[in-house]
């Protein structure tokens, strides 16, 4: 991939962040009630594709529901038009939530304070457990959605309710956006603007107070299995190895080690990459795992 093309993605994301920040009202600093999600509010897109089916009961082969957690600027539908049907077709009960909404900003989620987003995830997992009659879920997240659940696991009691966390290009240790975040101090007021208007973005910058707290004392918590699936061509979460976790019950995977010709970048790994999807199913069901290769794209 040409260098200017690799830089375009994070630059566009940063410009979009500034656009959102200049138009969105400030996020309230006082606690607010967690929005409720009713099964009847499920969109036609998810219902027709078989996920967010609250009458789904996990099978013996796949005994835990799978909760999909979208990334920054994404939502519960668009992020999962590839992976959700892929999992449903393989017999999983699949659910997805919206989180991190800002007042007056439609469609683009994952922008609110990440600790508050983790509270939304906590409430949603409880709802899924009640609907399916199970005691644990598996979580699969893309980008922020692969990192944010770690706050839920570590600080909100989520470890007792989660069997496995699978992150697709998760920003577990933050991102430099190919070094673009280092430019923020050169633009007076830019960091304050991001923190005030889009705290979910500020929380993801490498070295943020949120990430420092999250990773203090170790990356993982006991009782949860962790899988990180990364791509060398990630142009958003950089450097890409910062995505990897350390600790027991951790498996860090680089797509190009499984298929050398894979050219997926940050978005493709979560949206369309069936090689990554195959590796997700291996993480969800290691007892039935099969080798992930370039041929997995047709599997």
N, C-alpha and C positions, 0 to 999 in steps of 0.2 A: 504494500500500500504506500502511495506517495506521501511524503511528510506533510504536505499541505492538506491532504485529505484526512490524515490522522488528526491534525489539529483542528479541522473544521468542526468536528462533533462537539468537543468541549467548549470551543469558542461560541458556537451557537447556543449551547446550554447556558453559558454564562450570560450571554446577551439576553436570552429568554428570562433568566433569573432577574436580571436588572429590570426588564420590562414588567415582570410580575410585581417586583418590589415597588416600582414607582406607581403602580395602579392599585395595588391591594391595600386595604386598610390594615393598620397594625393589629397583630394578634394579641388578644387579651392576655395579660400576665397572671390573672387570677384563674383558678381552676374553673372549668366549665363542665357541664354534664356530658358524658360520653354519648355521642349520637347512637340511637338504636338502629338496628338493621332488621327489617321484617322480611321473612321469606317471601311474602307477597309482593315485595318491592323489587324482586329480581327482574332484571331486564330480559327482554325477549331473546337477546343474543345469547345470554348464558343458559337460559331455559332450553332453547332450541338445540344447544350443543351438549346438553346433558349434565352440566355442572350447576352448582348451587341448587341441587335437588334435595330439599330438606326431608324428603321421605326415603332417601337412599340409606340403606343399611349395609355397613361394611361386611364383606364376605370373609370366609375362613382364610382364603388365600391372601386377602388384603384387609386385615382386621382393623385398620385405623383410617379414619378420614384424613384427607390431605387438604391443608389450608394453604392457599397461594397468596403471597404477599407482594404486591406490585412495587415498582421502583418510583423514584422521584419524577414528577411531572406526568406520571402514568395514572391508571385507574384499574378497577377490578375487572373490567372487560377487555380493553384494548391490549393490556400486557399479556393476556393469557389466551388469545384466540388460537395460538398454536399448541401450547403445552396442555391446557385444560382438556380439550377433546382427545389429545394423545393419551392422557391418563385415564379418562373416562372409558375410552375404547379398550383399555387394558384392565377394566374391572374395578377401578378405584372410585370411591365417593369423593368428589372434589368440590371445594368451596373457595370462594375468594371474597375479599372485603375491600372497601375503600377506607382510607385513613389519611390523616394529615391534611384535611381540607382547610383552606383559608376562606374567610367570608368574602363573597363577591367574586371568587375565582372558580369558575366551573371547569370540570374535566381534568384540570391539572392538580393532582393530589400529591401527598407526600412532602408538603412544604411547611407544615406546622412543626412545633417542637417535637423532637423524636421521642422524648420521654412520655409526652401526651399521646403520641401515636401508638406507643407500646401499650398504653392503657386501653386504647381502642382495640388493639389486637387481643388483649387479655379478655375483654368482654366478649369478643367475637368467638374466641376459642371456647369459652364457656357455653355459648349458644350452640355451637356445632356439637360439642360433647353431649349436651342435653338432647338435641334433635336426633343424634345417631345412637345414643345409649352406650357410648364408649367411654373409656377412662383416659385415653391419650390420643393425641393427634400427631401427625407428621407435618412439618412446615417446610414449604419450598418458597424461597424468596429471590427476587431479582434486584440486584443493585442495593439501594437502601433497604429493600424488602428482605435481603439476606442478612443484613447487619442489625436492623432495628429489633428483630425478635430476640436478639441476645440480651437486650435490656429487659425484656419480658422474662426471659429465663433466669437472669441473674438477680433482678431486684423485685419482681412482681409475682414470684411463686410459680412461674411457668414451667420450671424444670420438672415439677411433679405431674405436669399434664402433657408433656411433649416427649416423644420417643426419639425423633431425629429432626435436625435442622439441616436443610440442603440449601446452600447459597450459590446462585448463579451470578458471577461477577460482583460479589458483595464488597462494599467498602468498609471492611472490618477495621482497618486502621486509618480510615480517611483517604482523601485523595488530594493530589496537587494539581489535577486537571492539566497534566503535561507542563506543570510549572506555572500555569496561569494564576493560581491562587497566590503565588508569591508576588504578583503584581498589585494585589489589593492595597497594601500599605502605601503605594505610590499614588493612589487616587483617594484624596482626603474624603472621609465620610462613607466610602464604599463598604467597608466592613460593618460599620454601624448600621448602614441601610439594610444590608443582607440580614444581620442579626435581628433587627427590629421587624422587618417586613416579611422575610422568609427564613425564619429560624431553623427550619429543617435543612436548608442549604448550609447555613453557617455551622450547624452541628456536624456536618460531614467533612469539613475542611480538616486536613491532617493537623493534629495538635490541638483541636478544639477541646474545651472543657468537658463537653459531653463524652467525647471519645476517650479522653484521659481517664475519666471515671469508669467508663465501660470496660476498659482494658486493664485497669489497675488490679493487681492480684491474680492475673491470668486470664487467658482468652475464653476458657470454657468453664462449665459447671458440671459436677458429677451427675451421671445418670442419663445424659443426652449424647447421642451420636451426631457427629458433625461431618459434613462433607462440603468442601468448597470446590466449585468448578470454575476455572478461570481460562481466559484466552490471552495469549501473548500480544494480541492486536488490540487489546482494550485501550481506548483513547480517552476514557472518562475516569475510571478508577486507576490512577497511576501513582507509582509504578505498580504493575499488575501483581507482583509478588506480595504487595502489602495486603492483598485480599486473604492470603493464607493465614490459617490459625495454628497455634501451638497448643499442645496439651494431649491428654489421653482421649481415645475414641475420636480422633480427627483423621480425615483423609483429604489431602489436598491434591487436586487433579488439574493438570494443564491440558486443554483440548488437543493441542498440537502434539502431545506425547501419545495420544490415542489415534490421531489421524493427522499426519504431518502436513497435508494439503488443506486442512481446515483454515479458512480465512475469516471466520466470524469475529466481529468486534463486540463492543459493549452491548449494543442493542440486539444484534442478531442472536447472541448466545441465549437470550431469554425469550425472544419472539419466535424464531423460526428454526433454530439449529437442532435437527433431529439426532445428531450425534450427542449433543449435550443432553437432549431429552432422554436418550437411552441410558446415559450415565445417571440421570436423576432416578430412573426406575431401578437401576442397580443399587443406588443408595437407599431407596425406600424398601427394597426387598432383597437384601444381600444374599439370602438363602437361595434365591433363584437367579442370581446375577449371571449374565453372560458377557463375554468380552466385548468391549466397545471398540469398534474399528470404523474405518471410512465406510464400510458396507452398512453400518447401522443407520445411515441416512435413508435407506429403503426398508428398514425393519419395522 
